């Protein structure tokens, strides 16, 4: 253990060892390359995050989740990892990381690190060894290599597609220069899948978990947690056979898919839990697992990761009935597993919810016109036409939805910039886009760059205060009015709404329970929490009467004492 790691751990031990801090935490996701740039090179960095710790403390979040900060060629925004136990030199050093961790802990903020166990990058030392080693070698056994089909092995081992488009297999050139084996990559070809049937892989990730935990990391967000273990018994199923067997991430509910959500993946997380429990308080984890709802609880079990994302509200229309059903079901699932539920509207992979809620397909009047959660992507593919976006409505609904979410029991995951009410950036020239999904699926996938544009901190400047120079993705002129400087201390601004809501939430949170109140109005959701705290949301088009109580906060100003359309209020 390094000296800096020891210092971080000592700072950690000075804080109360609450093993349940995560159950109702407000977690703020930082996409490091787009948060704050300390050296003017156009790229956000670790020192930039450290400098903004006072901002995070004033915001009132309980924890920060860092998207990948590891060395990477950015073939997938940092999710192609060259070295799991280091910091990308473009973002800083391990010493910078230790300084950031200490600053966050001194401010009372926990630190969650993204971990990417399904695949490494093609620049990882292991993959380089595999390419240089012969067929059947121990180096190749760390990944998933197979001989090709056909007389000369010219065809891939199966006709599977990668998530990013194109084939899921890539052929290599053998050390002697001849065409060789194929390796599996569920995502980009720069992200070869690791072989989790190999004990060496399992042991090395346990080492990685301890490495970051010793440096003061309080928890981990596990990328693609449902894809690690695979059944590649030959002959491999074809795409048609998978479709006939009810293919898709949500399709299989029995663990029989060859690479999604297999039962044996949980054996890995039992070992991870044993490592987490070596620390005081135990390290936490949350699974990114796009699985059938009936199987999500397995990832969130106390013997496993402890918590799993549910993306149900993120995919829902702005509709009272749908929100109530999702909240009720997910709270019941969490109670059954002993976990706490998770709530999220925006992250680094989806169109910002202030934009989604301003589109016609986000309204219940047009439910079914687009697949849930996909209306924003359809709008981007069409070029982001302004006449299809009601900015004011989207912002109003986003504020109401967030205030409702913050009142529900469980963890709330917030994405950087949503506290500013940021809209999705549609006007990015093709020449300046970075997301591999755009380049691999032109005309089908516009990519995720629009939610990853660097934050505006000031109303002026070449990058609105993001750094002294430019920004690695272009910021539109309209960012100025959303800047932190423009909203700081401004009554009714979205930033001040978040600050007030998070402060109240911390004061009001009690047992993880809620009780619905019947309103007689299908457009109104009303529930109470222990201690007499109430939340009321009006999803409708006309103002409604509020129940008795003192209004603590509302997402939009009240209308003559009534709750306006698309508004949430907290009462006591």
C-alpha positions in Angstrom: 0.0 0.0 0.0 1.4 3.4 -0.9 1.8 6.3 1.5 -0.9 8.3 -0.3 -3.2 5.3 0.0 -2.6 5.1 3.7 -3.4 8.7 4.1 -6.7 8.3 2.2 -7.6 5.3 4.3 -6.9 7.1 7.6 -9.1 10.0 6.5 -11.8 7.4 5.7 -11.5 5.9 9.2 -12.2 9.3 10.8 -15.7 9.3 9.4 -18.6 7.5 11.0 -18.6 3.9 9.8 -22.3 3.8 8.7 -22.7 0.6 6.7 -26.0 1.8 5.3 -25.0 5.3 4.0 -25.8 4.2 0.4 -29.4 3.1 1.0 -30.9 6.6 0.5 -27.9 8.5 -0.8 -28.0 11.2 -3.5 -25.2 10.2 -5.9 -23.8 12.7 -8.4 -22.3 11.2 -11.6 -19.3 12.9 -13.0 -18.1 12.3 -16.5 -14.5 13.4 -15.8 -13.5 14.6 -19.2 -16.5 17.0 -19.3 -16.7 18.3 -15.8 -13.9 20.8 -15.2 -10.6 21.4 -16.9 -7.8 22.5 -14.6 -5.0 23.0 -17.2 -6.7 24.5 -20.3 -6.1 21.5 -22.6 -9.9 21.2 -23.3 -10.3 18.0 -21.3 -11.7 17.7 -17.9 -9.4 16.2 -15.3 -9.0 15.0 -11.7 -7.6 18.3 -10.4 -10.6 20.0 -12.0 -12.9 17.8 -9.9 -10.9 18.6 -6.7 -11.3 22.3 -7.4 -15.1 21.9 -7.6 -15.5 20.0 -4.3 -16.9 23.1 -2.7 -19.6 23.3 -5.4 -20.5 19.6 -4.8 -20.7 20.2 -1.1 -22.9 23.2 -1.6 -25.1 21.1 -3.9 -25.7 18.7 -1.1 -24.9 15.3 -2.6 -23.9 12.4 -0.5 -21.5 10.7 -3.0 -19.8 11.2 -6.3 -19.6 8.5 -8.9 -16.7 8.9 -11.4 -17.2 7.5 -14.9 -13.9 5.8 -16.0 -10.8 7.8 -15.4 -8.4 5.0 -16.4 -5.8 5.1 -19.2 -7.8 4.8 -22.4 -7.7 5.5 -26.2 -11.3 6.6 -25.8 -12.7 4.1 -28.3 -15.8 4.1 -26.1 -15.5 7.2 -23.9 -13.1 5.6 -21.4 -14.9 2.3 -21.1 -12.0 0.8 -23.1 -9.5 0.4 -20.2 -5.8 0.0 -20.8 -4.8 -0.3 -17.1 -7.3 -0.9 -14.3 -5.1 0.4 -11.5 -4.0 3.7 -12.8 -5.2 7.2 -13.9 -5.1 8.3 -17.5 -2.1 10.7 -17.7 -4.3 13.1 -19.7 -6.5 13.3 -16.5 -3.8 13.3 -13.8 -1.9 10.9 -11.6 -2.6 8.6 -8.7 -1.4 11.3 -6.4 -4.0 13.6 -7.9 -6.6 10.9 -7.3 -5.6 10.6 -3.7 -5.9 14.4 -3.2 -9.4 14.4 -4.8 -10.5 11.4 -2.6 -9.3 13.2 0.5 -11.0 16.5 -0.5 -14.3 14.7 -1.1 -14.1 12.8 2.2 -13.2 16.0 4.1 -16.3 17.5 2.6 -18.4 14.5 3.8 -18.8 13.1 0.3 -18.3 9.4 -0.5 -16.5 8.3 -3.7 -17.8 5.6 -6.1 -15.5 4.4 -8.9 -16.7 3.0 -12.2 -15.3 -0.5 -12.9 -15.4 -2.2 -16.3 -15.0 -6.0 -15.8 -16.6 -7.4 -19.0 -13.8 -6.3 -21.3 -10.4 -4.5 -21.4 -9.1 -2.3 -24.2 -7.1 -3.8 -27.1 -4.2 -1.8 -25.7 -4.1 -3.6 -22.4 -0.9 -5.5 -21.8 -2.8 -8.7 -21.6 -4.3 -8.3 -25.1 -0.9 -7.4 -26.5 0.5 -10.6 -25.0 -2.4 -12.6 -26.5 -1.8 -11.2 -30.0 1.9 -12.1 -29.7 1.3 -15.6 -28.3 0.3 -18.7 -30.2 -3.1 -20.3 -30.4 -4.0 -22.2 -27.2 -1.6 -20.2 -25.1 -2.3 -19.0 -21.5 -2.2 -15.4 -22.8 -5.1 -16.1 -25.2 -7.1 -17.9 -22.4 -7.5 -14.5 -20.7 -9.8 -13.5 -23.6 -12.3 -15.4 -25.8 -10.5 -16.6 -28.9 -12.1 -19.1 -31.3 -11.2 -20.6 -34.7 -13.3 -19.3 -37.6 -15.8 -21.3 -39.6 -15.3 -22.4 -43.2 -12.6 -24.2 -44.9 -9.9 -21.6 -44.1 -11.5 -20.2 -40.9 -12.5 -17.1 -42.9 -16.0 -16.8 -41.4 -16.6 -15.6 -37.8 -17.5 -18.3 -35.2 -21.1 -17.0 -35.1 -23.1 -14.3 -36.9 -23.7 -12.3 -33.7 -23.8 -8.5 -33.8 -22.0 -6.3 -31.4 -24.0 -3.7 -29.4 -22.2 -0.9 -31.4 -23.1 -2.5 -34.7 -21.2 -4.8 -37.0 -20.0 -8.3 -36.2 -19.2 -9.3 -32.6 -16.0 -11.1 -33.7 -12.8 -9.7 -35.0 -10.1 -11.7 -36.8 -6.5 -11.3 -35.8 -3.2 -11.7 -37.7 -1.1 -14.4 -36.2 2.5 -13.6 -35.1 3.7 -15.3 -38.3 1.7 -12.9 -40.4 -1.1 -15.3 -41.4 -4.8 -14.8 -40.9 -5.7 -16.3 -37.5 -8.3 -16.7 -34.8 -11.2 -14.5 -34.0 -11.9 -12.8 -30.6 -15.3 -11.9 -29.2 -16.2 -8.2 -28.5 -19.8 -7.6 -27.5 -19.1 -3.9 -27.8 -16.4 -2.2 -29.9 -13.6 -4.2 -31.5 -11.3 -2.2 -29.3 -13.0 -3.8 -26.3 -12.1 -7.6 -26.3 -14.2 -9.5 -23.9 -12.4 -11.1 -20.9 -12.7 -14.8 -20.2 -14.3 -14.9 -16.7 -14.0 -18.7 -16.7 -10.3 -18.1 -16.2 -9.3 -17.9 -12.5 -6.5 -15.5 -13.3 -9.1 -12.9 -14.4 -11.1 -13.3 -11.2 -8.1 -13.0 -9.0 -6.8 -9.9 -10.8 -10.1 -8.1 -10.4 -10.2 -8.9 -6.7 -6.8 -7.2 -6.6 -8.2 -4.2 -8.4 -11.1 -3.9 -6.0 -8.7 -3.9 -3.0 -6.3 -1.4 -4.8 -9.0 1.3 -5.1 -10.7 0.5 -1.8 -7.3 1.0 -0.1 -7.1 4.4 -1.7 -10.4 5.4 -0.1 -13.0 4.4 -2.7 -16.2 3.8 -0.9 -18.1 1.8 -3.7 -18.2 0.7 -7.3 -20.5 1.1 -10.2 -20.2 -2.2 -12.1 -20.4 -1.7 -15.9 -22.4 -4.3 -17.9 -22.6 -6.4 -14.7 -24.8 -9.0 -16.4 -22.4 -10.0 -19.3 -19.3 -11.4 -17.6 -20.0 -15.1 -17.8 -20.7 -16.8 -21.1 -21.7 -20.2 -22.4 -19.8 -20.7 -25.7 -20.5 -24.4 -26.1 -20.2 -25.2 -29.8 -22.0 -25.0 -32.1 -22.9 -21.4 -31.1 -26.5 -20.4 -31.6 -27.2 -18.2 -34.6 -29.0 -14.8 -34.5 -32.1 -16.5 -35.8 -32.0 -19.2 -33.1 -31.5 -16.5 -30.5 -34.5 -14.6 -31.8 -36.6 -17.7 -31.8 -35.6 -18.3 -28.2 -36.9 -14.8 -27.3 -33.6 -12.9 -27.8 -32.7 -9.6 -26.3 -31.3 -8.2 -23.1 -34.8 -8.3 -21.5 -35.9 -11.4 -23.4 -34.4 -14.3 -21.5 -35.6 -14.7 -18.0 -34.1 -18.1 -17.2 -30.4 -17.4 -17.5 -30.0 -19.4 -20.7 -28.8 -16.6 -23.0 -25.2 -17.3 -24.1 -23.8 -14.0 -22.8 -26.5 -12.0 -21.0 -27.5 -12.5 -17.4 -26.3 -16.0 -16.9 -26.8 -17.5 -13.4 -23.1 -18.2 -12.8 -22.3 -14.5 -12.9 -23.4 -14.3 -9.3 -20.6 -16.6 -8.2 -18.3 -13.7 -9.1 -20.2 -11.2 -7.1 -20.2 -13.4 -4.0 -16.4 -13.2 -4.1 -16.6 -9.5 -4.6 -18.8 -9.1 -1.6 -16.3 -10.9 0.5 -13.7 -8.3 -0.5 -16.2 -5.4 0.2 -16.8 -6.8 3.7 -13.1 -6.6 4.6 -13.5 -2.8 5.0 -15.3 -0.7 7.6 -17.8 0.4 6.5 -18.1 -2.3 3.8 -17.6 -1.1 0.3 -20.7 -0.8 -1.7 -21.6 -1.6 -5.3 -24.4 -1.0 -7.8 -24.9 -3.1 -10.9 -25.6 -1.8 -14.3 -27.6 -4.8 -15.4 -30.2 -4.4 -18.2 -32.0 -7.6 -17.3 -35.6 -8.9 -17.0 -37.3 -7.3 -14.0 -37.8 -10.6 -12.3 -34.0 -11.2 -12.2 -32.7 -7.8 -11.2 -32.9 -8.6 -7.5 -30.2 -11.2 -7.8 -27.6 -8.5 -8.5 -28.9 -6.5 -5.6 -28.8 -9.2 -3.0 -26.8 -8.7 0.2 -24.6 -11.6 -0.8 -23.8 -9.9 -4.1 -23.4 -6.4 -5.2 -26.1 -5.0 -2.9 -27.8 -2.7 -5.3 -28.8 -2.6 -9.0 -29.9 0.2 -11.2 -33.5 0.2 -12.3 -34.0 2.3 -15.4 -37.7 2.1 -15.4 -38.5 5.7 -14.7 -35.8 6.7 -17.2 -37.7 4.8 -19.9 -41.2 5.9 -18.8 -43.5 8.6 -20.2 -44.3 11.5 -18.0 -47.5 9.8 -16.8 -48.9 9.5 -13.3 -50.2 5.9 -13.7 -46.9 4.7 -15.1 -44.8 6.4 -12.5 -47.0 4.9 -9.7 -46.8 1.4 -11.1 -43.0 1.6 -11.5 -42.4 3.0 -8.0 -44.7 0.5 -6.3 -43.1 -2.5 -8.1 -39.5 -1.4 -7.6 -40.0 -0.7 -3.9 -41.5 -4.2 -3.5 -38.6 -5.8 -5.4 -36.1 -4.0 -3.2 -37.8 -5.0 0.0 -37.9 -8.6 -1.1 -34.1 -8.7 -1.7 -33.1 -6.5 1.3 -31.7 -3.9 -1.1 -32.7 -0.3 -1.6 -34.1 0.8 -4.9 -32.3 3.2 -7.3 -33.8 6.0 -9.3 -32.3 7.8 -12.3 -33.5 10.0 -15.2 -30.3 10.9 -16.9 -26.8 9.6 -17.3 -23.9 9.5 -19.8 -25.6 7.1 -22.2 -29.1 8.7 -22.7 -30.7 11.9 -23.9 -31.1 14.4 -21.0 -34.5 14.2 -19.5 -35.2 17.9 -19.7 -35.1 17.3 -23.5 -37.0 14.0 -23.5 -39.9 15.6 -21.6 -40.2 18.4 -24.0 -40.8 16.1 -27.0 -44.3 15.1 -28.2 -43.5 11.4 -27.7 -42.8 12.1 -24.0 -46.5 12.9 -23.4 -49.2 10.4 -22.5 -51.3 11.7 -25.5 -48.8 10.0 -27.9 -47.9 7.0 -25.8 -46.8 4.2 -28.0 -45.7 6.3 -30.9 -42.1 5.5 -30.0 -40.4 2.9 -27.9 -40.2 4.1 -24.3 -37.0 6.1 -23.7 -36.2 6.2 -27.4 -38.1 9.4 -28.3 -35.0 11.6 -27.6 -32.9 9.4 -29.9 -35.4 9.7 -32.7 -35.4 13.5 -32.3 -31.6 13.6 -32.5 -31.6 11.3 -35.6 -34.0 13.8 -37.2 -31.4 16.6 -36.6 -32.9 17.9 -33.4 -35.6 20.0 -35.1 -36.5 23.0 -32.8 -40.2 22.9 -33.8 -40.5 19.4 -32.2 -39.0 20.5 -28.8 -40.9 22.5 -26.2 -38.0 23.6 -24.0 -40.1 25.2 -21.3 -42.4 22.2 -21.0 -39.4 19.9 -20.8 -37.7 21.9 -18.1 -40.9 22.1 -16.1 -41.5 18.4 -16.3 -37.9 17.5 -15.5 -38.0 19.6 -12.4 -41.3 18.0 -11.3 -40.0 14.5 -12.0 -36.8 15.1 -10.1 -38.5 16.5 -7.1 -40.8 13.5 -7.0 -37.8 11.1 -7.4 -36.0 12.7 -4.5 -39.0 12.1 -2.3 -39.1 8.4 -3.0 -37.2 5.9 -0.7 -34.0 4.7 -2.2 -30.9 6.1 -3.8 -31.1 9.0 -6.3 -28.5 9.0 -9.1 -28.1 12.5 -10.6 -26.1 13.2 -13.8 -23.8 16.2 -14.0 -25.5 19.2 -15.5 -29.1 18.1 -14.7 -29.0 20.4 -11.7 -28.6 23.2 -14.2 -31.5 22.1 -16.3 -29.2 21.4 -19.2 -30.8 20.4 -22.5 -29.3 17.8 -24.9 -26.9 19.4 -27.4 -28.1 18.4 -30.8 -26.1 20.8 -32.9 -22.8 18.9 -32.9 -21.2 18.7 -36.4 -20.4 15.2 -37.6 -16.8 16.2 -37.9 -16.6 16.9 -34.1 -18.5 13.9 -32.8 -16.5 11.3 -30.7 -18.9 8.5 -29.8 -18.1 5.3 -31.6 -21.8 4.4 -31.8 -22.2 7.3 -34.2 -19.4 6.2 -36.6 -20.4 2.5 -36.5 -24.1 3.1 -37.1 -24.5 6.3 -39.1 -28.1 7.0 -39.9 -29.2 4.6 -37.1 -27.4 5.9 -34.0 -26.4 9.5 -33.5 -24.4 8.7 -30.4 -24.2 10.0 -26.9 -22.0 13.1 -27.3 -25.0 15.4 -26.8 -25.2 14.6 -23.1 -21.4 14.6 -22.6 -20.7 18.2 -23.7 -18.5 20.0 -21.1 -20.4 21.9 -18.4 -20.9 25.7 -18.4 -19.6 27.3 -15.2 -19.6 31.0 -16.3 -21.8 33.0 -18.6 -18.8 34.1 -20.7 -15.4 32.7 -21.8 -14.2 30.5 -24.6 -15.6 27.4 -22.8 -18.0 29.0 -20.3 -15.5 28.5 -17.5 -15.0 24.8 -18.2 -11.3 25.7 -18.6 -9.0 28.4 -19.8 -9.0 27.0 -23.3 -11.6 25.4 -25.5 -13.7 22.3 -24.8 -13.3 18.8 -26.3 -16.9 18.9 -27.5 -18.4 22.1 -28.9 -20.6 24.0 -26.4 -23.6 25.9 -28.0 -24.1 29.7 -27.3 -27.3 28.9 -25.4 -25.2 27.2 -22.7 -24.6 30.7 -21.2 -28.1 31.0 -19.6 -27.6 27.6 -18.0 -24.2 28.3 -16.5 -23.6 27.9 -12.7 -22.8 31.6 -12.5 -26.2 32.6 -14.0 -28.1 30.4 -11.6 -26.1 30.7 -8.4 -28.3 32.5 -5.8 -31.0 33.1 -8.4 -34.5 32.5 -7.0 -36.4 29.7 -8.7 -33.3 28.6 -10.7 -33.0 24.9 -11.3 -29.6 24.9 -9.4 -31.2 26.5 -6.4 -34.1 24.0 -6.6 -31.7 21.1 -6.5 -29.7 22.6 -3.6 -32.8 23.2 -1.5 -34.3 19.8 -2.4 -31.2 17.9 -1.5 -30.8 19.8 1.8 -34.4 19.1 2.8 -34.2 15.5 1.6 -31.3 14.8 4.0 -33.2 16.4 6.9 -36.5 14.6 6.1 -35.4 11.1 5.1 -36.5 8.4 7.5 -37.6 4.7 7.0 -37.6 3.4 3.5 -41.4 3.4 3.2 -44.1 5.4 1.6 -47.9 5.3 1.7 -50.0 6.3 -1.3 -53.0 8.7 -0.8 -55.9 8.4 -3.2 -56.7 11.7 -4.8 -59.6 10.9 -7.1 -57.6 12.5 -9.9 -55.7 10.1 -12.2 -53.2 12.9 -13.1 -52.1 13.4 -9.4 -49.7 11.3 -7.4 -49.7 11.9 -3.6 -47.8 9.9 -1.1 -46.5 10.4 2.4 -43.2 9.3 4.1 -42.6 8.6 7.8 -42.6 11.7 9.9 -45.5 13.4 8.0 -43.5 14.4 4.9 -45.7 14.5 1.8 -45.0 14.7 -2.0 -47.7 15.7 -4.5 -47.1 15.7 -8.3 -49.6 17.1 -10.8 -49.0 15.4 -14.2 -52.1 17.0 -15.6 -52.8 20.2 -17.5 -54.7 22.2 -14.9 -54.0 23.4 -11.4 -55.3 21.3 -8.5 -55.9 21.8 -4.8 -53.1 20.8 -2.4 -53.7 18.7 0.7 -53.4 20.2 4.1 -49.9 21.0 5.3 -47.1 23.6 5.0 -45.5 23.7 1.6 -41.8 23.2 2.0 -40.8 23.3 -1.6 -42.3 23.3 -5.1 -40.7 22.6 -8.5 -42.6 25.6 -10.0 -44.3 28.5 -8.2 -47.7 27.8 -6.9 -50.8 29.2 -8.7 -52.9 31.1 -6.1 -52.1 28.4 -3.6 -52.9 25.6 -6.0 -50.4 23.1 -7.5 -50.0 24.0 -11.2 -49.6 21.6 -14.1 -46.4 19.6 -14.4 -45.3 20.5 -10.8 -44.3 18.7 -7.6 -44.6 20.1 -4.1 -43.4 18.8 -0.8 -45.4 19.5 2.3 -45.3 18.7 6.0 
